[in-house]
Amino acid sequence: MVVISNKVIEDVLSLPADQRIDLADRILTSLNPPTDPEIDALWAVEAERRVKEIEVGKVQLVPGEEVFAKIHRKYAK
């Protein structure tokens, strides 16, 4: 299996960049379950709403390090 995998990797890496991008996209798509277009649309609306709240200063971002430190303090007891 390792020999076959190495051969596949060599072959893929020898492809032009646009073909490697297409292949990577197809592989990643195959790993994700099918989505519901209605749910995707609702998430897109929610993402846009959150971006606007950040842009107008309604909410402020918290650095990831701070978030993880807080979680660690809360649950590492």
Beta strands, then each sheet from edge to edge (+ up, - down):
end
